[in-house]
Amino acid sequence: MAGAPGPTASQAPLLVACALGIEQLALRSGKRPGGPVRVLRTGMGPRAAEAAVAAALAPGGVPDAAVIASGFCAGLAPGMHPGDLVVAEETRDPDGATPCTGTGLLVAALARAVPGSAVHTGPLTGSDHVVRGPERTALRATGAIAVDMESAATLRTALCHGPRPVAAVRVVVDAPEHELVRIGTVRGGISAFRVLRAVLPAFYEWHRSSTLPRR
């Protein structure tokens, strides 16, 4: 007798991984979608993200979950502002690149969930430290549009634990003309927090789409 089929994309849970408590608070305090969603705080940095995501996807956790890396990021492209959204086409770090699933679906869902917010798509690169000044310019020269510390490690680790849809959606909290060390940081942080509070329904819309392949 054949074994029971695995969960479909809409039946499997959605795991949203973020690094910071403030990011987890934003994601949890917004409008809740109707399906199974777990918001995981991983801690800062790629190694912390790897460990936390691996534990969450182990047997006894949510091994079949689709995974979205989310939270705040630093924008690299001129003209970006705090509160802008970044939807990764792929994540990059020294260990390679991970293509993301359903980028167009996410862009459309976010446009409905957060009307009026700019949405940028392109490569999201990883770093193990906060990036400023000339280093930001160098990363932009590689084609990346934003940088954060956990997304690449999160998605790579997720796929190491089996095929599944993966994506990365970040909210710009600091940008070339609005670096964290400058006056206006608090205002930028509030803008980014408000946008992050609004994204979870869009994540669930992406997750339940029947067109998402399980990589």
Accessible surface in RSA format (square Angstrom, percent):
REM  Atomic radii and reference values for relative SASA: ProtOr
REM  Chains: A
REM  Algorithm: Lee & Richards
REM  Probe-radius: 1.40
REM  Slices: 20
REM RES _ NUM      All-atoms   Total-Side   Main-Chain    Non-polar    All polar
REM                ABS   REL    ABS   REL    ABS   REL    ABS   REL    ABS   REL
RES MET A   1   243.71 126.2 153.72 101.7  89.99 214.3 131.73 112.0 111.99 148.4
RES ALA A   2    92.21  84.8  63.82  98.5  28.39  64.6  74.90 105.5  17.31  45.9
RES GLY A   3    67.86  83.7   0.00   N/A  67.86  83.7  40.50 111.1  27.36  61.3
RES ALA A   4    99.15  91.2  61.28  94.6  37.86  86.1  67.25  94.7  31.89  84.5
RES PRO A   5   127.94  93.2 100.63  91.7  27.31  99.3 111.70  92.2  16.25 101.0
RES GLY A   6    56.01  69.1   0.00   N/A  56.01  69.1  31.90  87.5  24.11  54.0
RES PRO A   7    49.35  36.0  38.15  34.8  11.20  40.7  42.37  35.0   6.98  43.4
RES THR A   8    72.50  51.6  65.85  66.8   6.65  15.8  71.00  95.4   1.49   2.3
RES ALA A   9    11.95  11.0   6.89  10.6   5.05  11.5   7.07  10.0   4.87  12.9
RES SER A  10    53.48  45.2  42.45  56.6  11.03  25.4  21.09  44.9  32.39  45.4
RES GLN A  11   124.26  69.5 100.24  73.3  24.02  57.2  39.62  84.3  84.64  64.2
RES ALA A  12     1.03   0.9   0.14   0.2   0.90   2.0   1.03   1.5   0.00   0.0
RES PRO A  13    33.24  24.2  33.24  30.3   0.00   0.0  33.24  27.4   0.00   0.0
RES LEU A  14     0.27   0.2   0.05   0.0   0.22   0.6   0.14   0.1   0.14   0.4
RES LEU A  15     0.22   0.1   0.10   0.1   0.12   0.3   0.22   0.2   0.00   0.0
RES VAL A  16     0.00   0.0   0.00   0.0   0.00   0.0   0.00   0.0   0.00   0.0
RES ALA A  17     1.96   1.8   0.73   1.1   1.23   2.8   0.90   1.3   1.06   2.8
RES CYS A  18     1.64   1.2   0.00   0.0   1.64   3.9   1.64   4.2   0.00   0.0
RES ALA A  19     2.92   2.7   2.36   3.6   0.57   1.3   2.36   3.3   0.57   1.5
RES LEU A  20    59.78  33.3  59.78  42.8   0.00   0.0  59.78  42.0   0.00   0.0
RES GLY A  21    25.68  31.7   0.00   N/A  25.68  31.7  17.98  49.3   7.70  17.2
RES ILE A  22    84.80  48.3  76.35  56.9   8.45  20.4  79.10  57.0   5.70  15.5
RES GLU A  23     4.49   2.6   4.49   3.4   0.00   0.0   0.00   0.0   4.49   3.7
RES GLN A  24    31.03  17.4  31.03  22.7   0.00   0.0   1.12   2.4  29.91  22.7
RES LEU A  25    99.05  55.2  95.10  68.0   3.95   9.9  98.66  69.3   0.39   1.0
RES ALA A  26     0.00   0.0   0.00   0.0   0.00   0.0   0.00   0.0   0.00   0.0
RES LEU A  27     0.19   0.1   0.00   0.0   0.19   0.5   0.19   0.1   0.00   0.0
RES ARG A  28   130.21  54.7 116.98  59.6  13.23  31.5  34.29  46.9  95.92  58.1
RES SER A  29    48.58  41.1  24.68  32.9  23.90  55.1  33.81  72.0  14.77  20.7
RES GLY A  30    12.78  15.8   0.00   N/A  12.78  15.8   5.33  14.6   7.45  16.7
RES LYS A  31   157.94  77.1 142.14  87.2  15.80  37.6  94.97  85.5  62.97  67.1
RES ARG A  32   115.27  48.4  94.84  48.3  20.43  48.6  51.18  70.0  64.09  38.8
RES PRO A  33    23.36  17.0   2.33   2.1  21.03  76.4  10.15   8.4  13.21  82.1
RES GLY A  34    83.50 103.0   0.00   N/A  83.50 103.0  40.91 112.3  42.60  95.4
RES GLY A  35    17.67  21.8   0.00   N/A  17.67  21.8   5.94  16.3  11.73  26.3
RES PRO A  36    67.10  48.9  54.27  49.5  12.83  46.7  66.44  54.9   0.66   4.1
RES VAL A  37    20.83  13.7   0.21   0.2  20.62  49.7   1.26   1.1  19.57  53.1
RES ARG A  38   101.79  42.7  97.03  49.5   4.76  11.3  40.58  55.5  61.21  37.1
RES VAL A  39     7.72   5.1   1.04   0.9   6.68  16.1   1.04   0.9   6.68  18.1
RES LEU A  40    21.69  12.1  20.29  14.5   1.40   3.5  21.69  15.2   0.00   0.0
RES ARG A  41   132.21  55.5 113.81  58.0  18.40  43.8  20.84  28.5 111.37  67.5
RES THR A  42    14.38  10.2   0.98   1.0  13.41  32.0   1.92   2.6  12.47  18.8
RES GLY A  43    24.26  29.9   0.00   N/A  24.26  29.9  23.08  63.3   1.17   2.6
RES MET A  44   110.06  57.0  87.34  57.8  22.72  54.1  56.79  48.3  53.27  70.6
RES GLY A  45     8.93  11.0   0.00   N/A   8.93  11.0   8.93  24.5   0.00   0.0
RES PRO A  46    21.60  15.7  21.60  19.7   0.00   0.0  21.60  17.8   0.00   0.0
RES ARG A  47   144.88  60.8 139.40  71.1   5.49  13.1  90.48 123.7  54.40  33.0
RES ALA A  48    34.80  32.0  22.06  34.0  12.74  29.0  31.43  44.3   3.37   8.9
RES ALA A  49     0.00   0.0   0.00   0.0   0.00   0.0   0.00   0.0   0.00   0.0
RES GLU A  50    45.19  25.9  44.34  33.5   0.85   2.0  16.08  31.1  29.11  23.8
RES ALA A  51    66.98  61.6  53.07  81.9  13.91  31.6  62.40  87.9   4.58  12.1
RES ALA A  52    21.26  19.5  11.57  17.9   9.69  22.0  19.55  27.5   1.71   4.5
RES VAL A  53     0.00   0.0   0.00   0.0   0.00   0.0   0.00   0.0   0.00   0.0
RES ALA A  54    29.77  27.4  27.82  42.9   1.95   4.4  28.16  39.7   1.61   4.3
RES ALA A  55    71.48  65.7  50.94  78.6  20.54  46.7  59.01  83.1  12.47  33.0
RES ALA A  56     4.14   3.8   0.50   0.8   3.65   8.3   3.82   5.4   0.32   0.8
RES LEU A  57     4.02   2.2   0.00   0.0   4.02  10.1   0.00   0.0   4.02  10.8
RES ALA A  58    34.17  31.4  33.37  51.5   0.81   1.8  34.17  48.1   0.00   0.0
RES PRO A  59   130.21  94.9 106.11  96.7  24.10  87.6 108.88  89.9  21.33 132.6
RES GLY A  60    88.60 109.3   0.00   N/A  88.60 109.3  43.47 119.3  45.14 101.1
RES GLY A  61    34.01  41.9   0.00   N/A  34.01  41.9  13.20  36.2  20.81  46.6
RES VAL A  62    28.82  19.0  26.23  23.7   2.59   6.2  28.82  25.0   0.00   0.0
RES PRO A  63    56.25  41.0  51.86  47.3   4.39  15.9  51.86  42.8   4.39  27.3
RES ASP A  64    65.10  45.6  62.54  62.2   2.56   6.1   5.58  13.1  59.52  59.4
RES ALA A  65     0.09   0.1   0.09   0.1   0.00   0.0   0.09   0.1   0.00   0.0
RES ALA A  66     0.61   0.6   0.61   0.9   0.00   0.0   0.61   0.9   0.00   0.0
RES VAL A  67     0.00   0.0   0.00   0.0   0.00   0.0   0.00   0.0   0.00   0.0
RES ILE A  68     0.00   0.0   0.00   0.0   0.00   0.0   0.00   0.0   0.00   0.0
RES ALA A  69     0.61   0.6   0.61   0.9   0.00   0.0   0.61   0.9   0.00   0.0
RES SER A  70     0.00   0.0   0.00   0.0   0.00   0.0   0.00   0.0   0.00   0.0
RES GLY A  71     0.00   0.0   0.00   N/A   0.00   0.0   0.00   0.0   0.00   0.0
RES PHE A  72    27.84  13.9  21.92  13.6   5.92  15.4  22.24  13.5   5.60  16.0
RES CYS A  73     7.10   5.4   0.00   0.0   7.10  16.7   7.10  18.0   0.00   0.0
RES ALA A  74    15.03  13.8  12.28  19.0   2.75   6.3  12.28  17.3   2.75   7.3
RES GLY A  75     0.00   0.0   0.00   N/A   0.00   0.0   0.00   0.0   0.00   0.0
RES LEU A  76     4.31   2.4   0.00   0.0   4.31  10.8   0.00   0.0   4.31  11.6
RES ALA A  77    14.36  13.2  14.36  22.2   0.00   0.0  14.36  20.2   0.00   0.0
RES PRO A  78    99.82  72.8  79.52  72.5  20.30  73.8  79.76  65.9  20.06 124.7
RES GLY A  79    45.88  56.6   0.00   N/A  45.88  56.6  33.56  92.1  12.33  27.6
RES MET A  80     0.87   0.5   0.56   0.4   0.31   0.7   0.56   0.5   0.31   0.4
RES HIS A  81    94.35  51.6  94.35  65.6   0.00   0.0  56.20  57.9  38.14  44.4
RES PRO A  82    29.63  21.6  15.96  14.6  13.67  49.7  15.96  13.2  13.67  84.9
RES GLY A  83     7.74   9.5   0.00   N/A   7.74   9.5   6.18  17.0   1.56   3.5
RES ASP A  84    14.32  10.0  14.24  14.2   0.08   0.2   0.08   0.2  14.24  14.2
RES LEU A  85     0.00   0.0   0.00   0.0   0.00   0.0   0.00   0.0   0.00   0.0
RES VAL A  86     0.04   0.0   0.00   0.0   0.04   0.1   0.00   0.0   0.04   0.1
RES VAL A  87     0.65   0.4   0.65   0.6   0.00   0.0   0.65   0.6   0.00   0.0
RES ALA A  88     0.82   0.8   0.00   0.0   0.82   1.9   0.00   0.0   0.82   2.2
RES GLU A  89    87.86  50.4  79.01  59.8   8.86  21.1  22.88  44.2  64.99  53.1
RES GLU A  90    42.67  24.5  42.67  32.3   0.00   0.0   8.51  16.5  34.16  27.9
RES THR A  91     0.84   0.6   0.22   0.2   0.62   1.5   0.07   0.1   0.77   1.2
RES ARG A  92    65.35  27.4  65.35  33.3   0.00   0.0  25.48  34.8  39.87  24.2
RES ASP A  93    26.47  18.5  10.59  10.5  15.88  37.6  11.63  27.4  14.85  14.8
RES PRO A  94   138.81 101.2  95.58  87.1  43.22 157.1 108.38  89.5  30.43 189.1
RES ASP A  95    98.72  69.2  63.99  63.7  34.74  82.1  17.09  40.2  81.63  81.4
RES GLY A  96    41.13  50.7   0.00   N/A  41.13  50.7  37.48 102.9   3.65   8.2
RES ALA A  97    59.51  54.7  29.24  45.1  30.27  68.9  29.31  41.3  30.20  80.0
RES THR A  98    14.60  10.4  13.47  13.7   1.13   2.7   2.73   3.7  11.87  17.9
RES PRO A  99    70.80  51.6  70.80  64.5   0.00   0.0  70.80  58.5   0.00   0.0
RES CYS A 100    19.78  15.0   0.58   0.6  19.20  45.1   0.58   1.5  19.20  20.7
RES THR A 101     5.56   4.0   1.57   1.6   3.99   9.5   5.40   7.3   0.16   0.2
RES GLY A 102    23.22  28.6   0.00   N/A  23.22  28.6  13.48  37.0   9.73  21.8
RES THR A 103    27.10  19.3  22.16  22.5   4.94  11.8  19.52  26.2   7.58  11.5
RES GLY A 104    53.39  65.8   0.00   N/A  53.39  65.8  39.63 108.8  13.76  30.8
RES LEU A 105    74.15  41.3  67.98  48.6   6.17  15.5  69.29  48.7   4.86  13.1
RES LEU A 106     0.55   0.3   0.55   0.4   0.00   0.0   0.55   0.4   0.00   0.0
RES VAL A 107    43.80  28.8  43.80  39.7   0.00   0.0  43.80  38.1   0.00   0.0
RES ALA A 108    42.58  39.1  35.17  54.3   7.41  16.9  41.90  59.0   0.67   1.8
RES ALA A 109     1.35   1.2   0.60   0.9   0.75   1.7   0.60   0.8   0.75   2.0
RES LEU A 110     0.11   0.1   0.00   0.0   0.11   0.3   0.00   0.0   0.11   0.3
RES ALA A 111    52.87  48.6  42.32  65.3  10.56  24.0  45.47  64.0   7.40  19.6
RES ARG A 112   149.89  62.9 123.48  62.9  26.42  62.9  78.67 107.5  71.23  43.2
RES ALA A 113    33.48  30.8   5.97   9.2  27.51  62.6  16.81  23.7  16.67  44.2
RES VAL A 114    15.11   9.9  13.13  11.9   1.98   4.8  14.60  12.7   0.51   1.4
RES PRO A 115   104.97  76.5  82.24  75.0  22.73  82.6  83.90  69.3  21.06 130.9
RES GLY A 116    89.81 110.8   0.00   N/A  89.81 110.8  45.16 123.9  44.65 100.0
RES SER A 117    30.72  26.0  10.68  14.2  20.04  46.2   7.63  16.2  23.10  32.4
RES ALA A 118    47.53  43.7  34.18  52.7  13.35  30.4  44.05  62.0   3.48   9.2
RES VAL A 119    41.89  27.6  10.30   9.3  31.59  76.1  10.30   9.0  31.59  85.7
RES HIS A 120    52.06  28.5  46.92  32.6   5.13  13.1  33.60  34.6  18.46  21.5
RES THR A 121    58.78  41.8  36.47  37.0  22.31  53.2  11.22  15.1  47.56  71.9
RES GLY A 122     4.66   5.7   0.00   N/A   4.66   5.7   4.66  12.8   0.00   0.0
RES PRO A 123    22.00  16.0  22.00  20.1   0.00   0.0  22.00  18.2   0.00   0.0
RES LEU A 124     1.21   0.7   0.48   0.3   0.73   1.8   0.48   0.3   0.73   2.0
RES THR A 125    12.91   9.2  12.32  12.5   0.59   1.4   0.81   1.1  12.10  18.3
RES GLY A 126    15.59  19.2   0.00   N/A  15.59  19.2   5.06  13.9  10.53  23.6
RES SER A 127    18.11  15.3   4.95   6.6  13.15  30.3  15.22  32.4   2.89   4.0
RES ASP A 128   100.80  70.6  80.18  79.8  20.61  48.7  23.94  56.3  76.86  76.7
RES HIS A 129    82.66  45.2  78.58  54.6   4.08  10.4  70.98  73.2  11.68  13.6
RES VAL A 130    80.14  52.7  60.18  54.5  19.97  48.1  64.69  56.2  15.45  41.9
RES VAL A 131     5.32   3.5   0.74   0.7   4.58  11.0   0.74   0.6   4.58  12.4
RES ARG A 132   102.81  43.2  94.34  48.1   8.47  20.2  32.23  44.0  70.58  42.8
RES GLY A 133    29.51  36.4   0.00   N/A  29.51  36.4  27.84  76.4   1.67   3.7
RES PRO A 134   119.88  87.4 108.83  99.2  11.05  40.2 115.22  95.1   4.66  29.0
RES GLU A 135    70.08  40.2  63.36  47.9   6.72  16.0  33.49  64.8  36.58  29.9
RES ARG A 136     9.27   3.9   9.24   4.7   0.03   0.1   9.16  12.5   0.11   0.1
RES THR A 137    97.21  69.1  92.06  93.3   5.15  12.3  69.34  93.1  27.87  42.1
RES ALA A 138    58.91  54.2  48.12  74.3  10.78  24.5  54.82  77.2   4.09  10.8
RES LEU A 139    35.05  19.5  35.00  25.0   0.05   0.1  35.05  24.6   0.00   0.0
RES ARG A 140    87.66  36.8  82.95  42.3   4.71  11.2  24.26  33.2  63.40  38.4
RES ALA A 141    90.73  83.4  47.78  73.7  42.95  97.7  60.37  85.0  30.35  80.4
RES THR A 142    82.68  58.8  55.85  56.6  26.84  64.0  63.55  85.4  19.13  28.9
RES GLY A 143    37.17  45.8   0.00   N/A  37.17  45.8  29.96  82.2   7.21  16.1
RES ALA A 144     0.00   0.0   0.00   0.0   0.00   0.0   0.00   0.0   0.00   0.0
RES ILE A 145    17.21   9.8  17.21  12.8   0.00   0.0  17.21  12.4   0.00   0.0
RES ALA A 146     0.00   0.0   0.00   0.0   0.00   0.0   0.00   0.0   0.00   0.0
RES VAL A 147     4.88   3.2   3.31   3.0   1.57   3.8   3.31   2.9   1.57   4.3
RES ASP A 148    11.40   8.0   3.48   3.5   7.93  18.7  10.85  25.5   0.55   0.6
RES MET A 149    34.58  17.9  29.35  19.4   5.23  12.5  23.40  19.9  11.18  14.8
RES GLU A 150    10.39   6.0  10.17   7.7   0.22   0.5   2.64   5.1   7.75   6.3
RES SER A 151     0.57   0.5   0.40   0.5   0.18   0.4   0.40   0.8   0.18   0.2
RES ALA A 152     5.88   5.4   4.26   6.6   1.63   3.7   4.31   6.1   1.58   4.2
RES ALA A 153     1.45   1.3   0.25   0.4   1.20   2.7   0.25   0.4   1.20   3.2
RES THR A 154     1.49   1.1   1.49   1.5   0.00   0.0   0.00   0.0   1.49   2.3
RES LEU A 155     0.00   0.0   0.00   0.0   0.00   0.0   0.00   0.0   0.00   0.0
RES ARG A 156    51.64  21.7  48.95  25.0   2.70   6.4  36.56  50.0  15.08   9.1
RES THR A 157    13.31   9.5  10.95  11.1   2.37   5.6   9.08  12.2   4.23   6.4
RES ALA A 158     0.00   0.0   0.00   0.0   0.00   0.0   0.00   0.0   0.00   0.0
RES LEU A 159    45.06  25.1  28.87  20.7  16.19  40.7  29.20  20.5  15.86  42.7
RES CYS A 160   101.61  76.9  60.84  67.9  40.77  95.8  23.79  60.3  77.83  83.9
RES HIS A 161    78.07  42.7  51.56  35.8  26.51  67.8  42.49  43.8  35.58  41.4
RES GLY A 162    22.37  27.6   0.00   N/A  22.37  27.6  20.55  56.4   1.82   4.1
RES PRO A 163    91.16  66.4  79.48  72.5  11.67  42.4  82.65  68.2   8.50  52.8
RES ARG A 164     3.06   1.3   3.06   1.6   0.00   0.0   0.01   0.0   3.06   1.9
RES PRO A 165     0.45   0.3   0.45   0.4   0.00   0.0   0.45   0.4   0.00   0.0
RES VAL A 166     0.00   0.0   0.00   0.0   0.00   0.0   0.00   0.0   0.00   0.0
RES ALA A 167     0.89   0.8   0.89   1.4   0.00   0.0   0.89   1.3   0.00   0.0
RES ALA A 168     0.23   0.2   0.00   0.0   0.23   0.5   0.00   0.0   0.23   0.6
RES VAL A 169     1.05   0.7   1.00   0.9   0.04   0.1   1.01   0.9   0.04   0.1
RES ARG A 170     2.22   0.9   2.22   1.1   0.00   0.0   0.00   0.0   2.22   1.3
RES VAL A 171     0.06   0.0   0.06   0.1   0.00   0.0   0.06   0.1   0.00   0.0
RES VAL A 172     0.00   0.0   0.00   0.0   0.00   0.0   0.00   0.0   0.00   0.0
RES VAL A 173    27.09  17.8  23.58  21.4   3.50   8.4  23.58  20.5   3.50   9.5
RES ASP A 174     4.43   3.1   4.43   4.4   0.00   0.0   0.09   0.2   4.33   4.3
RES ALA A 175     0.00   0.0   0.00   0.0   0.00   0.0   0.00   0.0   0.00   0.0
RES PRO A 176    33.36  24.3  20.95  19.1  12.41  45.1  22.31  18.4  11.04  68.6
RES GLU A 177    88.46  50.8  76.21  57.7  12.25  29.2  53.86 104.2  34.60  28.3
RES HIS A 178    69.82  38.2  60.55  42.1   9.27  23.7  44.50  45.9  25.33  29.5
RES GLU A 179    23.46  13.5  21.05  15.9   2.41   5.7   1.74   3.4  21.72  17.7
RES LEU A 180    63.97  35.6  52.05  37.2  11.91  29.9  52.72  37.0  11.24  30.3
RES VAL A 181   104.18  68.6  65.66  59.4  38.52  92.8  74.33  64.6  29.85  81.0
RES ARG A 182   130.62  54.8 121.10  61.7   9.52  22.7  42.08  57.5  88.53  53.7
RES ILE A 183   186.02 105.9 153.60 114.4  32.41  78.1 161.15 116.0  24.86  67.5
RES GLY A 184    30.56  37.7   0.00   N/A  30.56  37.7  18.50  50.8  12.05  27.0
RES THR A 185    50.86  36.2  40.82  41.4  10.04  23.9  48.01  64.5   2.85   4.3
RES VAL A 186   115.18  75.8 107.85  97.6   7.34  17.7 113.47  98.6   1.71   4.6
RES ARG A 187   182.51  76.6 178.38  90.9   4.13   9.8  71.06  97.1 111.44  67.5
RES GLY A 188     6.07   7.5   0.00   N/A   6.07   7.5   5.62  15.4   0.45   1.0
RES GLY A 189    21.79  26.9   0.00   N/A  21.79  26.9  18.96  52.0   2.84   6.4
RES ILE A 190    83.33  47.4  81.98  61.1   1.35   3.3  83.32  60.0   0.01   0.0
RES SER A 191    40.46  34.2  36.42  48.6   4.04   9.3  14.33  30.5  26.13  36.6
RES ALA A 192     0.00   0.0   0.00   0.0   0.00   0.0   0.00   0.0   0.00   0.0
RES PHE A 193    45.72  22.9  45.72  28.3   0.00   0.0  45.72  27.7   0.00   0.0
RES ARG A 194   166.05  69.7 157.53  80.3   8.52  20.3  48.86  66.8 117.18  71.0
RES VAL A 195    16.66  11.0  15.44  14.0   1.22   2.9  16.66  14.5   0.00   0.0
RES LEU A 196     0.25   0.1   0.09   0.1   0.16   0.4   0.09   0.1   0.16   0.4
RES ARG A 197    94.86  39.8  93.64  47.7   1.23   2.9  10.77  14.7  84.09  51.0
RES ALA A 198    33.05  30.4  24.06  37.1   8.99  20.5  30.85  43.4   2.20   5.8
RES VAL A 199     0.15   0.1   0.15   0.1   0.00   0.0   0.15   0.1   0.00   0.0
RES LEU A 200     0.43   0.2   0.42   0.3   0.01   0.0   0.42   0.3   0.01   0.0
RES PRO A 201    36.65  26.7  30.54  27.8   6.11  22.2  31.69  26.2   4.96  30.8
RES ALA A 202     1.19   1.1   0.00   0.0   1.19   2.7   0.98   1.4   0.22   0.6
RES PHE A 203     0.00   0.0   0.00   0.0   0.00   0.0   0.00   0.0   0.00   0.0
RES TYR A 204    32.57  15.2  32.57  18.5   0.00   0.0  10.25   7.7  22.32  27.5
RES GLU A 205    56.02  32.2  53.04  40.1   2.98   7.1  19.47  37.7  36.55  29.8
RES TRP A 206     1.53   0.6   0.00   0.0   1.53   3.6   1.53   0.8   0.00   0.0
RES HIS A 207     0.37   0.2   0.19   0.1   0.18   0.5   0.15   0.2   0.22   0.3
RES ARG A 208   131.09  55.0 119.99  61.2  11.10  26.4  26.98  36.9 104.11  63.1
RES SER A 209    22.33  18.9  13.30  17.8   9.02  20.8  16.74  35.6   5.59   7.8
RES SER A 210   112.69  95.2  74.42  99.3  38.27  88.2  52.85 112.5  59.84  83.8
RES THR A 211   101.27  72.0  75.15  76.2  26.13  62.3  79.62 106.9  21.66  32.7
RES LEU A 212    11.29   6.3   0.49   0.3  10.80  27.2   0.87   0.6  10.41  28.0
RES PRO A 213    80.42  58.6  69.91  63.7  10.51  38.2  80.42  66.4   0.00   0.0
RES ARG A 214    85.66  36.0  57.04  29.1  28.62  68.1  42.43  58.0  43.23  26.2
RES ARG A 215    97.08  40.8  66.72  34.0  30.36  72.3  52.78  72.1  44.30  26.8
END  Absolute sums over single chains surface
CHAIN  1 A     9356.8       6878.1       2478.7       5776.8       3579.9
END  Absolute sums over all chains
TOTAL          9356.8       6878.1       2478.7       5776.8       3579.9
